[in-house]
Amino acid sequence: MAEQAASQGGAPTSALGAWWQRFSAEHKLVAQFVMFYAFSLFVTVLQYLMLTFLPGLIHRFTDWCSIPAQIGHIAIGPVGTYVFDYPVTGDETGGMGYFVAFAITLFVAQCINFPMQRNVTFKSHGNVWYQIMWYVIAFVLITVACSFLMGLYVPWLKGLVPPAVYNVLITVVNGDVQMVIYFPILKIIFPEGEAKAKAKAKAKAKAK
């Protein structure tokens, strides 16, 4: 009965769908964050799966893991690290090989995350190329900042846990840090109401 009632008049076909629609209308910001977190979690899992096999493939078929990838040295007081700090470790978790694997997973993740957040979470209808430009700028800046932070805690984690657990921790920690930073920025990049504003402007123009 609940499903039939909910399905009348083009409403959601389930009680859960009807509840979510009401909740989204009453608590828009919370609902957006829930969807943002769900999509981000999906992307984080995808990144972990890719980081589980991709570094091993690169290590097996190339010699990139024997090339150090330590880029952008920064010294803050007694602390010295690199923006991208991937020294040679003798296995698949270091060197240019792991840096390339990490970069590929980030790129693929953002190619999936962008349309889901834009079209589903924030329902934005702005200029897509303009939004892509600002998304790429934000992605680069956030990636550099997070990579710098990783340079501080990655050496400690790498010596503390085995590679499989290390990949989980790096992915989860880095993903969570990025989620906290990304949400308010995406609220700015993906503003709502552009389509309605354009429709009102056209209606006013026709009325004149």
Secondary structure, DSSP 8 states (H G I E B T S, - for coil): -HHHHHHGGG--SSHHHHHHHHHHHHSHHHHHHHHHHHHHHHHHHHHHHHHHHHHHHHHHH-SGGGS-EEEEEEEETTEEEEEEEE---SSTTSHHHHHHHHHHHHHHHHHHHHHHIIIIIS---S-HHHHHHHHHHHHHHHHHHHHHHHHHHHHHHHHHS-HHHHHHHHHHHHHHHHHHHHHHHHHHHS-S-HHHHHHHHHHHHHH-
